[in-house]
């Protein structure tokens, strides 16, 4: 008797699903003019939808588990990219030689 589902992380999870969640979230943000405070919830919902209905449709528990990873990985990647860009802009603004 298995208490937890066997979850295989593969190429789909790392290279396609997380960027897909990030891309769809950004498209929704741009075209639907969503307030920034709702963007993480949208990314999480998209991650859950993709995981439950596409990549792990054989197991609801696996779909929910991996959906949280998809959503939170997209949120983390967006936050890291935004921090890097803001840091670069501030460094460039404070250092005219750059």
Protein Blocks (a to p, Z undefined) as FASTA:
>chain_A
ZZbdcddddfklmmmmmmmmmmmmmmmmmmnopafklmmmmmmmmmmmmmmmmmmmmbmk
lmmmmmmmmmmmmmmmmmmmmmmmmmmmmmmmmmmkZZ
